[in-house]
Amino acid sequence: MGLRSQNNPIAAYLDVFSGTGKDAAADALPPTPTEASGGVVSDYTSGTDVYRAHIFTSSGTFDVTAAGGSATVEYLVVAGGGAGGGVQPGASYHGSGAGGGAGGLRTNLSGHPLAGSSFPISVQSYTITVGGGGSGDPGSGASGSNSVFGPITSQGGGGGAGGVNSSEPDGLPGGSGGGASRENTTVGNGNTPPSSPPQGNNGGTSSGGGDGGGGGGAGNAGRSSVNNTNGGDGGIGVQVIISGSPTTTGVGANGASGGVQYFAGGGGGGKGGNPDNYVRGIGGAWNGTTLGASPLSGGGNGGDLPNNPGDNGTFNTGGGGGGAGANTSTSSTLAYGGSGGSGVVVVRYKIASLTATAKATGGAISFYGGKTIHTFTGSGTFANPTALNGGSSNPLAVEYVVVAGGGGGGGTDGNNSTGGAGAGGYRTGTSTVASASSFAITVGGGGRGGQNSSGNTGIDSVATLPAGTITSAGGGAGSYYGPSGSWTGSGAGGSGGGAGGYLNQTPVGPATPAGQGNPGGQGNGQPGLPNRNAGGGGGAGGAGNPAPGTYGGAGGGGVQVPATFRNPEVASTDTSNPEPSQRGGGLGTPGFYLAGGGGGAGGQNSDGAGVGGVGGGGAGRYSSNAGSGTPGLVNTGGGAGGGHNNAALVGGHGGSGIVLIAYPS
C-alpha cells in the first residue's frame, strides 16, 4: 500500500484531518472499495468519513488494483515554482530581482472554489510527475517544471525578471507568472497555458526605479513594487486540505490567518535602491488587499541590501523564489534569486464511514478509544441540541484540555540576546453536561514577536463549561535587553518568559496564575562581559532552563495530554527543533506534548542557542546563526525562541493555542 506516513504528536487532534479512531466502527464502501498503492499513504478521518491519501513528493506511479464501477478520486497537483530574478555586478542602477511565480495549482477537491471536474479511475497505473523548482540565477530566474497526474498537468511557475544592466528581461509566463524588474518590462502571465478553473495568476509590475515586482500566486496576482519604497509582495497561495494533518504529512505551508496546508504562493521582489528604509517583498502574502506575516504559502521572501540572494520557495509547496536585493554600487558582486519550491501531487479516496456519531457540534470531530473528540483550533461554540445521556439523571462526562497561545519572542540588535518566551497556560480536567446547552470556546493566538523590544504575551484561551469558566493564560513574552541599557518584559504569563542576556537586570518571569505553567530561566551575562546568553521560557511541564556556559537556556518541557487524546496511530516524535547547533537539554520524553517553552538566545561569541521545549517550543538564535527566534508550533501553545542581532526582523511569534473536549461516543 506504499509507505505509511510517520505522524507528529499533535496530528491526532490538530485539525479536522486527525488520525483514524480504531474503536469507532467502520463500514466498508460497497460494492468494491478502491485499492491502490504509491507514494506515502496517510489514512485519516474527516467527520465520519475515512480517507486514504497517497502523497507524492517525487515522481512515481499511482497503481490502482481495485476500483468499483463508479470509483473516483480527488487530487491536488502543484507544479514547481519559478525562481526569483538575480542581480549582476557592474549595473549602472540599483536594480533588484523580481519574485518568481508559483507553480500551477489544480484540484478537484469537493467544495473547493477551484475544483475541477470528477476524476473516474479504473484498474491501471497512472503516471505521477512531481515538478522541481526553477534554479536561481544572477539574471532572470528559471521557470519551474510541470507536475502531472494522468491527464492533469499543472504548469511550472514563471521565473522572475532579473535586475541586469542590459536587455531588461520580462517576467516569464507559467502556472503563475514571474514579476517584472523595471518599469518598461512586462510581467509574466499566469494560467499559461490556460485551464479552467485557472491554475494561477500574473506576476506584479515594477513601478520604476530598482524595485522588483512580486511573483503571482494561486490565490492572487503578485503585488506591484513601489518605487523607492518596497519590492512587490508575492501573491498568496491557496489552502487545499486533502492529505491529512499538515504535521503528519509534511506538505503545505502556513497561511495569512494562521491556517495550514497552503500551496503555491508567489516569491517576493527584492529590496531596491540605496536607502536602508526600503523594504523587501514578502513571499506568498499578498491577497490583493492586505499583507500577512512572513513566511506564507511557500513563497520565498525577496533579498535585502546589499544585493543579498532571495529566499528559496518552500519544498513541496510550489512556492516561487524571492528576487535578489539590488546592487548598492556598480562594483557589487552578483547575487542569485531564490530557487522555486518543488511541487507535490496528492490523490485521495474514501475507504470507509464511521458508524460512531457525535452527540454535540463544534470544532473538528474525530473518534478514538470509544470517545468523540471535538478539536477547536479556532474560536467557536460547543453545543448539544438536546439533553445528552439521559439528562440530569445520567449526565454526560466531559474531559477537556485548554491551552492558551504562547508568548512572542523578542527582537534585538547589537550583541544582545532575548529570553525564550513562555508557553501558553495549560489546564485539564472534567465536567458534566446534563441538558441542552451551548458553550463559547475561545482559542488564543500566539503573542507577536517584538522588534528591538520584548515580544508580546500570548492570548488567553477560554472554555465556558458547566464546571465553570476555564481560562488558560497566554504565555509570557521573552525579555529583551537593548543596547542603551533599556530593559523590557518581565515575562509573566501562563508560563513565564526567560530573562534576557544580563543576569541582574530584571526578575525571571513567574507563572501567572499559578498552576498553569512554570517560570522562565535566568540569563548568565554580566554588564561588560561578552557572552550575554539568555534563559529559556517556561513550559507547562517544567521551568525554563538558565543559560549554561556559552549557550542560551533550553525552554521548559510541555505536558503530555491525557490518554483520552493519545491516538496510538500517531508516532511519538517531536521534530520541531532540528538544528544540531541548538543545545541546553530539558526536552523530556517526546510524544503527545503541548505547551513547551521557547529556547533562549545565545549572546555575542556564544556557541549555540537553547532548543525549544518539547510540545511546540521554538528554538533560539545565537551569534553564528543570528535572526528571529523560531516561532512556536501552531496549535500547541508553544513559546517562541529568543532572537539575536536581528534589528531588521520581527521576533518569532508564539504558537496558537488549542481546546480539546471529549466524551463517550
C-alpha positions as CSV (number, residue, x, y, z in Angstrom):
1,M,0.0,0.0,0.0
2,G,3.0,2.3,-0.1
3,L,5.0,3.9,2.7
4,R,2.9,4.8,5.7
5,S,3.3,8.3,7.0
6,Q,5.1,8.9,10.3
7,N,2.8,11.2,12.3
8,N,3.5,14.2,14.5
9,P,2.4,14.2,18.2
10,I,-0.4,16.7,17.7
11,A,-1.7,15.1,14.5
12,A,-4.4,13.1,16.2
13,Y,-6.3,16.2,17.3
14,L,-4.6,19.2,15.4
15,D,-7.4,19.7,12.8
16,V,-10.3,18.1,11.0
17,F,-8.0,15.6,9.5
18,S,-7.0,13.7,12.6
19,G,-5.9,10.1,12.9
20,T,-8.3,7.2,12.3
21,G,-10.1,6.1,15.5
22,K,-9.6,2.3,15.8
23,D,-12.5,1.8,18.2
24,A,-15.1,3.6,16.1
25,A,-16.9,1.1,14.0
26,A,-16.3,1.4,10.2
27,D,-18.4,0.3,7.3
28,A,-16.5,-0.7,4.1
29,L,-17.7,1.1,0.9
30,P,-19.8,-1.3,-1.2
31,P,-19.6,-2.9,-3.7
32,T,-15.9,-2.8,-4.4
33,P,-13.6,-0.5,-2.4
34,T,-10.8,1.3,-4.2
35,E,-7.4,-0.3,-3.6
36,A,-4.2,1.4,-4.8
37,S,-0.5,1.9,-4.0
38,G,2.2,4.5,-4.5
39,G,3.6,7.4,-2.6
40,V,3.3,8.0,1.1
41,V,0.0,6.7,2.4
42,S,-1.9,8.7,5.0
43,D,-5.2,7.4,6.5
44,Y,-7.3,9.9,8.4
45,T,-10.9,10.8,9.3
46,S,-12.9,13.8,8.4
47,G,-16.1,13.8,10.4
48,T,-17.4,10.2,10.0
49,D,-15.6,9.6,6.6
50,V,-12.3,7.8,6.5
51,Y,-10.0,8.7,3.6
52,R,-6.7,7.3,2.2
53,A,-4.4,9.9,0.7
54,H,-1.4,9.0,-1.5
55,I,1.2,11.8,-1.2
56,F,3.9,12.1,-3.9
57,T,6.8,14.4,-3.1
58,S,8.8,12.8,-6.0
59,S,7.8,11.2,-9.2
60,G,6.3,7.7,-9.3
61,T,3.1,5.8,-10.2
62,F,-0.4,5.6,-8.7
63,D,-1.3,1.9,-9.2
64,V,-5.0,1.1,-8.9
65,T,-5.5,-2.6,-8.3
66,A,-9.3,-2.5,-7.5
67,A,-12.0,0.0,-8.4
68,G,-15.8,-0.1,-8.4
69,G,-17.8,0.8,-11.4
70,S,-18.2,4.5,-10.2
71,A,-14.9,4.9,-8.4
72,T,-13.5,8.4,-8.4
73,V,-10.6,10.1,-6.7
74,E,-9.8,13.7,-5.7
75,Y,-6.5,15.2,-6.4
76,L,-4.1,18.1,-5.8
77,V,-1.5,18.7,-8.5
78,V,1.0,21.5,-7.8
79,A,4.0,22.3,-10.2
80,G,7.4,23.5,-9.2
81,G,7.7,27.3,-8.5
82,G,9.7,29.7,-10.6
83,A,13.0,31.1,-9.4
84,G,13.4,34.8,-8.4
85,G,15.4,37.1,-10.5
86,G,19.0,37.8,-9.6
87,V,21.3,40.8,-10.0
88,Q,24.7,41.2,-11.7
89,P,27.8,43.2,-10.8
90,G,28.5,46.4,-12.7
91,A,24.9,47.5,-13.0
92,S,24.6,51.3,-13.5
93,Y,21.4,51.4,-11.4
94,H,20.3,49.9,-8.2
95,G,18.0,47.2,-9.7
96,S,16.7,44.2,-7.8
97,G,15.3,40.9,-9.0
98,A,11.6,40.2,-9.2
99,G,9.8,37.4,-7.4
100,G,9.3,34.0,-9.2
101,G,5.7,32.8,-10.0
102,A,4.2,29.9,-8.1
103,G,3.7,26.6,-9.7
104,G,0.3,26.0,-11.2
105,L,-2.2,24.5,-8.8
106,R,-5.1,22.3,-9.9
107,T,-7.5,20.3,-7.7
108,N,-11.0,18.8,-7.8
109,L,-11.4,18.6,-4.0
110,S,-15.2,18.6,-3.4
111,G,-16.4,22.1,-2.3
112,H,-13.1,23.9,-3.2
113,P,-13.6,27.1,-5.1
114,L,-11.0,25.9,-7.7
115,A,-12.5,22.4,-8.0
116,G,-12.3,20.9,-11.5
117,S,-14.4,18.0,-12.8
118,S,-14.8,14.5,-11.4
119,F,-11.9,12.1,-12.0
120,P,-13.1,8.5,-12.6
121,I,-10.5,5.7,-12.2
122,S,-10.0,2.2,-13.4
123,V,-7.6,-0.6,-12.8
124,Q,-4.3,0.7,-14.3
125,S,-1.2,2.6,-13.4
126,Y,-1.3,6.4,-13.6
127,T,2.0,8.3,-14.1
128,I,2.9,10.8,-11.4
129,T,5.4,13.5,-12.2
130,V,6.4,16.0,-9.4
131,G,8.0,19.1,-10.9
132,G,11.1,20.6,-9.4
133,G,11.5,24.3,-8.7
134,G,13.4,26.6,-11.1
135,S,17.0,27.4,-10.2
136,G,18.1,30.8,-9.2
137,D,20.5,32.8,-11.4
138,P,22.2,36.2,-11.5
139,G,19.9,37.0,-14.4
140,S,16.3,36.0,-14.9
141,G,15.1,33.2,-12.8
142,A,14.4,29.8,-14.4
143,S,10.8,28.6,-14.6
144,G,9.7,25.6,-12.6
145,S,8.9,22.2,-14.0
146,N,5.4,20.7,-14.6
147,S,3.7,18.3,-12.3
148,V,1.4,15.6,-13.9
149,F,-1.2,13.2,-12.7
150,G,-2.5,11.1,-15.6
151,P,-4.3,13.7,-17.9
152,I,-4.0,16.5,-15.4
153,T,-0.9,18.8,-16.0
154,S,0.0,21.8,-13.8
155,Q,2.4,24.3,-15.4
156,G,5.7,25.3,-13.8
157,G,5.8,28.8,-12.3
158,G,7.4,31.5,-14.4
159,G,10.8,32.9,-13.4
160,G,11.1,36.4,-12.1
161,A,12.9,39.1,-14.2
162,G,16.5,39.8,-13.3
163,G,18.0,43.1,-12.3
164,V,20.5,43.2,-15.1
165,N,22.1,46.2,-16.8
166,S,21.1,45.3,-20.3
167,S,18.2,43.7,-22.1
168,E,16.0,44.1,-19.0
169,P,14.2,40.8,-19.4
170,D,10.5,40.3,-18.8
171,G,8.9,38.1,-16.2
172,L,8.2,34.6,-17.6
173,P,4.8,33.1,-18.0
174,G,3.7,29.9,-16.3
175,G,1.2,28.4,-13.8
176,S,1.6,31.8,-12.1
177,G,3.8,34.4,-13.8
178,G,7.1,35.9,-12.6
179,G,7.3,39.6,-11.6
180,A,8.8,42.4,-13.7
181,S,12.1,44.1,-12.6
182,R,11.9,47.5,-14.3
183,E,9.1,50.0,-15.3
184,N,9.5,49.1,-19.0
185,T,9.4,45.3,-18.7
186,T,6.4,43.0,-18.8
187,V,5.1,40.7,-16.1
188,G,4.8,37.0,-16.7
189,N,1.2,35.9,-17.4
190,G,-0.3,33.3,-15.1
191,N,-2.6,30.4,-16.1
192,T,-0.4,29.8,-19.1
193,P,-1.4,27.6,-20.9
194,P,-5.0,28.3,-19.8
195,S,-7.0,25.8,-17.8
196,S,-10.5,26.2,-16.2
197,P,-10.6,26.8,-13.3
198,P,-7.4,28.9,-13.5
199,Q,-4.2,27.4,-12.1
200,G,-2.5,30.7,-11.2
201,N,-2.2,34.5,-11.6
202,N,0.0,37.1,-13.2
203,G,3.2,38.5,-11.7
204,G,3.4,42.0,-10.3
205,T,4.6,45.0,-12.2
206,S,7.6,47.3,-11.3
207,S,6.6,50.9,-10.7
208,G,10.1,52.1,-11.6
209,G,13.5,52.6,-10.0
210,G,15.1,49.4,-8.8
211,D,12.3,47.5,-7.1
212,G,11.2,44.1,-8.4
213,G,7.5,43.1,-8.6
214,G,6.2,40.1,-6.7
215,G,5.5,36.7,-8.3
216,G,2.0,35.6,-8.9
217,G,0.4,33.0,-6.6
218,A,-2.5,30.6,-7.0
219,G,-4.8,32.8,-4.9
220,N,-3.8,36.3,-6.2
221,A,-1.6,38.2,-8.6
222,G,1.8,39.4,-7.4
223,R,1.9,42.9,-5.8
224,S,3.5,45.7,-7.8
225,S,6.6,47.3,-6.3
226,V,6.5,50.8,-5.2
227,N,9.4,53.0,-6.4
228,N,11.9,53.9,-3.7
229,T,9.7,52.2,-1.1
230,N,9.4,48.4,-1.4
231,G,9.7,45.3,-3.6
232,G,6.4,43.7,-4.5
233,D,5.0,41.0,-2.3
234,G,4.2,37.6,-3.7
235,G,0.6,36.6,-4.4
236,I,-0.9,34.4,-1.7
237,G,-1.4,30.7,-2.3
238,V,-4.5,28.6,-1.9
239,Q,-5.4,26.3,1.0
240,V,-6.2,22.7,-0.1
241,I,-6.7,20.3,2.9
242,I,-6.5,16.9,1.2
243,S,-3.7,14.9,2.7
244,G,-4.4,14.7,6.4
245,S,-2.8,16.8,9.1
246,P,0.0,19.0,7.8
247,T,2.3,18.0,10.6
248,T,1.6,14.4,9.8
249,T,2.3,14.6,6.1
250,G,4.9,17.3,5.9
251,V,3.4,19.1,2.9
252,G,1.9,22.6,2.7
253,A,2.8,25.9,4.4
254,N,1.1,28.3,6.8
255,G,-1.4,30.9,5.6
256,A,-2.0,34.6,6.5
257,S,-4.6,33.9,9.1
258,G,-2.7,31.1,10.8
259,G,-4.3,28.3,8.7
260,V,-2.4,25.4,7.4
261,Q,-1.8,23.4,4.1
262,Y,-1.4,26.4,1.8
263,F,0.3,25.9,-1.6
264,A,1.6,27.9,-4.5
265,G,2.5,31.3,-3.0
266,G,4.5,33.7,-5.2
267,G,8.0,34.9,-4.4
268,G,8.6,38.4,-3.1
269,G,10.5,41.0,-5.1
270,G,14.0,42.1,-3.9
271,K,14.7,45.3,-2.0
272,G,15.8,48.0,-4.3
273,G,17.8,51.3,-4.2
274,N,20.3,52.6,-1.7
275,P,18.3,53.7,1.4
276,D,18.1,51.2,4.2
277,N,14.4,52.0,4.8
278,Y,13.4,50.3,1.6
279,V,11.5,47.1,2.2
280,R,11.9,43.7,0.5
281,G,8.8,41.9,-0.8
282,I,7.3,39.2,1.4
283,G,6.7,35.8,-0.3
284,G,3.2,34.4,-0.6
285,A,1.5,37.1,1.5
286,W,-0.5,39.4,-0.8
287,N,-4.2,38.8,-1.1
288,G,-5.0,41.9,-3.1
289,T,-6.0,43.9,0.0
290,T,-3.8,43.1,3.0
291,L,-0.4,41.7,3.7
292,G,0.1,38.8,6.1
293,A,3.1,38.0,8.2
294,S,6.1,36.1,6.7
295,P,6.6,33.4,5.5
296,L,3.4,32.3,3.9
297,S,2.1,29.9,1.3
298,G,5.6,28.6,0.5
299,G,6.8,31.7,-1.4
300,G,10.3,32.9,-0.6
301,N,11.0,36.5,0.6
302,G,12.9,38.9,-1.5
303,G,16.5,39.7,-0.7
304,D,17.8,42.6,1.4
305,L,20.6,45.0,0.6
306,P,23.3,44.9,-0.4
307,N,22.4,42.5,-3.2
308,N,21.6,39.6,-0.9
309,P,20.1,36.5,-2.5
310,G,16.3,35.9,-2.4
311,D,14.9,33.2,-0.2
312,N,14.1,29.8,-1.7
313,G,10.5,28.7,-2.1
314,T,9.4,26.0,0.4
315,F,9.8,22.5,-0.9
316,N,6.6,20.5,-1.8
317,T,4.5,23.7,-1.9
318,G,5.3,25.0,-5.4
319,G,6.2,28.4,-3.9
320,G,8.1,30.9,-6.1
321,G,11.6,32.0,-5.2
322,G,12.3,35.5,-3.9
323,G,14.2,38.1,-6.0
324,A,17.7,39.2,-5.1
325,G,18.3,42.5,-3.4
326,A,19.6,45.3,-5.5
327,N,23.2,46.3,-6.1
328,T,24.2,49.3,-4.0
329,S,27.2,50.2,-6.1
330,T,28.4,49.3,-9.6
331,S,31.2,47.2,-8.1
332,S,28.8,44.9,-6.2
333,T,29.1,41.2,-6.7
334,L,26.4,39.1,-8.4
335,A,23.5,37.7,-6.3
336,Y,21.2,34.8,-7.1
337,G,17.5,34.8,-7.0
338,G,15.9,32.2,-4.7
339,S,15.1,28.8,-6.2
340,G,11.5,27.8,-6.6
341,G,9.9,25.2,-4.3
342,S,9.3,21.8,-5.6
343,G,5.7,20.7,-6.3
344,V,3.6,17.9,-4.9
345,V,0.8,15.5,-6.0
346,V,-1.8,14.1,-3.7
347,V,-4.5,11.6,-4.6
348,R,-7.2,10.6,-2.1
349,Y,-10.4,8.5,-2.0
350,K,-12.8,7.4,0.6
351,I,-12.3,3.9,2.2
352,A,-14.9,3.7,4.9
353,S,-17.5,5.6,7.0
354,L,-17.5,5.5,10.8
355,T,-20.8,4.5,12.5
356,A,-20.0,6.4,15.6
357,T,-21.9,9.6,15.8
358,A,-21.2,12.9,17.6
359,K,-23.7,14.0,20.3
360,A,-22.7,17.6,20.0
361,T,-21.4,20.1,17.5
362,G,-18.4,22.4,17.3
363,G,-14.8,22.2,16.2
364,A,-13.3,19.3,14.2
365,I,-14.8,16.0,15.3
366,S,-12.9,12.7,15.4
367,F,-13.4,9.3,17.1
368,Y,-10.9,7.3,19.1
369,G,-10.9,4.8,22.0
370,G,-14.7,4.9,22.3
371,K,-14.7,8.7,22.7
372,T,-15.9,11.5,20.5
373,I,-13.3,14.3,20.4
374,H,-14.1,17.9,19.5
375,T,-10.9,19.8,18.5
376,F,-11.0,23.6,18.4
377,T,-8.1,25.2,16.6
378,G,-10.0,28.4,16.4
379,S,-12.8,30.0,18.4
380,G,-16.3,28.6,18.1
381,T,-19.2,27.0,20.1
382,F,-19.5,23.6,21.7
383,A,-23.3,22.9,21.5
384,N,-25.5,19.9,22.2
385,P,-29.1,20.5,20.8
386,T,-30.8,18.0,23.2
387,A,-30.3,16.5,26.6
388,L,-27.4,14.1,26.5
389,N,-27.0,10.7,28.1
390,G,-30.3,10.8,30.0
391,G,-30.3,14.3,31.2
392,S,-29.7,15.2,34.9
393,S,-30.2,11.6,36.0
394,N,-27.4,10.4,33.8
395,P,-25.2,13.4,32.9
396,L,-22.5,13.2,30.2
397,A,-19.0,13.1,31.4
398,V,-16.7,15.6,29.5
399,E,-12.9,15.8,29.6
400,Y,-11.1,18.9,28.4
401,V,-7.7,20.4,27.7
402,V,-7.4,24.2,27.3
403,V,-4.1,25.6,26.1
404,A,-3.5,29.3,25.5
405,G,-1.3,31.0,22.9
406,G,2.4,31.0,23.6
407,G,4.4,34.2,24.1
408,G,6.2,36.0,21.3
409,G,10.0,36.2,21.1
410,G,11.9,39.4,21.3
411,G,13.9,41.1,18.5
412,T,17.2,42.8,19.4
413,D,20.1,44.4,17.8
414,G,23.8,44.7,18.7
415,N,25.3,41.8,20.5
416,N,22.5,41.3,23.0
417,S,20.0,38.4,23.2
418,T,16.5,37.8,24.2
419,G,14.9,35.2,26.6
420,G,12.8,32.4,25.2
421,A,9.0,33.1,25.5
422,G,6.8,31.2,27.9
423,A,4.3,28.6,26.8
424,G,0.6,29.2,26.9
425,G,-1.1,28.2,30.1
426,Y,-2.2,24.5,30.2
427,R,-5.4,23.3,32.1
428,T,-7.1,20.0,32.0
429,G,-10.0,18.4,33.9
430,T,-13.5,17.0,33.8
431,S,-17.0,18.4,33.7
432,T,-20.6,17.1,33.2
433,V,-23.3,18.1,30.7
434,A,-26.8,17.2,31.7
435,S,-29.0,19.3,29.5
436,A,-29.3,21.0,26.1
437,S,-26.8,23.9,26.1
438,S,-24.1,25.7,24.2
439,F,-20.7,26.9,25.5
440,A,-18.4,29.5,24.0
441,I,-14.9,28.4,23.1
442,T,-12.1,30.9,22.6
443,V,-8.7,29.8,21.2
444,G,-6.0,32.3,21.9
445,G,-3.5,33.3,19.3
446,G,0.3,33.4,19.9
447,G,1.9,36.6,21.0
448,R,3.5,38.6,18.2
449,G,7.3,38.9,18.2
450,G,8.9,42.2,19.2
451,Q,11.2,44.4,17.1
452,N,14.0,45.9,19.2
453,S,11.8,45.1,22.2
454,S,10.4,42.2,24.1
455,G,7.7,40.1,22.5
456,N,4.1,40.2,23.3
457,T,2.2,38.0,25.8
458,G,0.1,35.2,24.2
459,I,-3.7,35.4,24.1
460,D,-5.9,33.6,26.7
461,S,-7.9,30.5,25.7
462,V,-11.3,30.2,27.4
463,A,-13.8,27.3,27.6
464,T,-17.2,28.1,29.2
465,L,-18.3,24.7,30.6
466,P,-20.8,23.7,33.3
467,A,-18.0,23.3,35.8
468,G,-17.2,27.0,35.4
469,T,-15.3,29.1,33.0
470,I,-11.9,27.5,32.3
471,T,-9.3,30.2,31.4
472,S,-5.7,29.5,30.4
473,A,-3.4,32.5,30.4
474,G,-1.3,33.4,27.5
475,G,2.4,32.7,27.7
476,G,4.8,35.3,28.9
477,A,7.0,37.2,26.4
478,G,10.7,36.7,26.2
479,S,12.6,39.6,27.9
480,Y,14.9,42.0,26.0
481,Y,18.0,44.0,26.8
482,G,18.6,46.9,24.4
483,P,21.9,48.5,23.5
484,S,21.1,51.6,25.5
485,G,20.7,49.6,28.7
486,S,16.9,49.7,28.5
487,W,15.2,46.6,29.7
488,T,11.7,45.5,28.9
489,G,9.4,42.5,29.5
490,S,9.0,40.7,32.9
491,G,7.8,37.6,31.1
492,A,4.8,36.9,33.4
493,G,2.1,34.6,31.8
494,G,0.7,31.1,31.8
495,S,4.3,30.1,31.8
496,G,6.9,32.7,32.3
497,G,9.3,34.1,29.7
498,G,13.0,33.7,30.1
499,A,15.3,36.5,31.2
500,G,17.5,38.2,28.6
501,G,21.2,38.3,28.4
502,Y,22.0,40.2,31.6
503,L,21.7,38.4,34.9
504,N,20.9,41.2,37.2
505,Q,18.6,43.5,35.3
506,T,15.1,42.0,35.8
507,P,13.5,39.1,37.6
508,V,12.7,35.9,35.8
509,G,9.0,35.8,34.6
510,P,6.8,33.9,37.0
511,A,3.9,31.6,36.0
512,T,0.8,33.8,36.5
513,P,-1.7,32.5,37.5
514,A,0.0,29.6,39.4
515,G,-0.8,26.0,38.4
516,Q,-0.9,26.6,34.6
517,G,2.8,26.7,33.9
518,N,6.3,27.4,35.2
519,P,8.8,30.3,35.4
520,G,11.4,31.2,32.9
521,G,15.2,30.7,33.3
522,Q,17.9,33.2,34.1
523,G,20.4,34.7,31.7
524,N,24.1,34.3,32.6
525,G,25.7,37.5,31.4
526,Q,27.0,40.4,33.4
527,P,27.5,44.0,32.2
528,G,30.8,44.3,30.4
529,L,31.1,40.6,29.7
530,P,30.9,39.3,26.1
531,N,28.5,36.3,26.1
532,R,25.2,37.6,27.4
533,N,23.3,34.4,27.0
534,A,19.6,34.3,27.7
535,G,17.4,31.9,29.6
536,G,14.7,29.6,28.2
537,G,11.0,30.2,28.6
538,G,8.9,28.2,31.0
539,G,6.8,25.3,29.8
540,A,3.7,23.7,31.2
541,G,5.8,20.7,32.4
542,G,8.9,22.5,33.7
543,A,10.7,25.7,34.3
544,G,12.8,27.3,31.6
545,N,16.5,26.4,31.9
546,P,19.0,29.0,32.9
547,A,21.7,29.8,30.3
548,P,24.5,27.2,30.7
549,G,28.0,28.4,30.0
550,T,28.2,29.9,26.5
551,Y,24.7,28.6,25.4
552,G,21.2,30.0,25.6
553,G,19.0,28.1,28.0
554,A,16.5,25.5,26.7
555,G,12.8,26.0,27.0
556,G,10.9,24.1,29.7
557,G,9.2,20.9,28.5
558,G,5.5,20.7,27.8
559,V,2.8,18.4,29.3
560,Q,1.6,15.1,27.8
561,V,-2.1,15.2,27.1
562,P,-4.4,12.7,28.9
563,A,-4.6,9.2,27.4
564,T,-8.1,10.0,26.0
565,F,-6.4,12.1,23.3
566,R,-3.4,9.9,22.5
567,N,-4.2,8.1,19.3
568,P,-1.8,5.1,19.0
569,E,-1.7,5.6,15.2
570,V,0.4,8.8,15.9
571,A,4.1,8.3,16.2
572,S,5.8,9.6,19.4
573,T,8.2,12.0,17.7
574,D,8.6,15.8,18.1
575,T,10.7,17.3,15.2
576,S,10.1,21.0,15.8
577,N,13.7,21.8,16.7
578,P,16.0,20.0,14.3
579,E,19.2,22.2,14.3
580,P,22.2,20.5,15.9
581,S,23.7,23.8,17.0
582,Q,20.9,24.3,19.5
583,R,21.6,22.9,22.9
584,G,20.6,23.0,26.5
585,G,18.6,19.8,27.1
586,G,15.5,19.7,29.1
587,L,13.2,18.3,26.4
588,G,11.8,15.3,28.3
589,T,10.3,12.3,26.5
590,P,8.7,13.1,23.2
591,G,5.1,12.2,22.3
592,F,1.8,14.0,22.6
593,Y,3.1,17.0,24.4
594,L,1.7,20.6,24.3
595,A,2.8,23.9,25.8
596,G,6.6,23.8,25.5
597,G,8.7,26.9,26.3
598,G,10.9,28.8,23.8
599,G,14.6,28.5,23.8
600,G,16.8,31.4,24.9
601,A,19.1,33.1,22.5
602,G,22.9,32.9,22.8
603,G,24.8,36.2,23.0
604,Q,27.9,37.5,21.3
605,N,30.5,34.8,20.8
606,S,28.2,32.1,22.1
607,D,28.4,28.5,20.9
608,G,24.7,27.9,20.5
609,A,21.1,28.8,21.4
610,G,18.6,26.9,23.6
611,V,16.3,24.4,22.0
612,G,12.6,24.8,22.5
613,G,10.8,22.6,25.0
614,V,9.0,19.5,23.6
615,G,5.4,20.4,22.9
616,G,6.0,23.1,20.2
617,G,8.5,25.5,21.8
618,G,10.6,27.3,19.2
619,A,14.4,27.4,19.3
620,G,16.5,30.5,20.0
621,R,19.2,32.1,17.8
622,Y,22.8,32.9,18.5
623,S,25.8,34.9,17.1
624,S,26.7,32.4,14.3
625,N,23.0,31.9,13.4
626,A,21.5,35.4,14.0
627,G,17.9,36.3,13.3
628,S,14.4,36.0,14.7
629,G,13.7,33.2,17.1
630,T,11.9,30.1,15.8
631,P,8.1,30.5,16.1
632,G,6.2,28.3,18.4
633,L,4.4,25.4,16.7
634,V,0.8,26.3,15.6
635,N,-2.0,24.9,17.9
636,T,0.4,23.8,20.6
637,G,0.7,26.9,22.7
638,G,4.5,26.7,22.3
639,G,6.6,29.8,23.2
640,A,8.8,31.4,20.5
641,G,12.6,31.2,20.8
642,G,14.7,34.3,21.6
643,G,16.2,36.3,18.8
644,H,19.7,37.6,18.4
645,N,21.1,40.6,16.5
646,N,18.0,41.0,14.3
647,A,17.3,44.7,14.3
648,A,15.6,44.5,10.9
649,L,13.5,41.4,11.8
650,V,10.5,40.8,14.0
651,G,10.9,38.2,16.6
652,G,9.3,34.8,16.2
653,H,5.6,34.6,17.0
654,G,4.2,32.3,19.7
655,G,2.2,29.2,18.7
656,S,-1.6,29.5,18.8
657,G,-3.5,27.5,21.4
658,I,-6.0,24.7,21.2
659,V,-9.1,23.4,23.1
660,L,-9.9,19.7,23.2
661,I,-13.2,18.3,24.5
662,A,-14.0,14.5,24.7
663,Y,-17.0,12.4,25.8
664,P,-18.1,8.7,25.4
665,S,-19.4,8.1,21.9
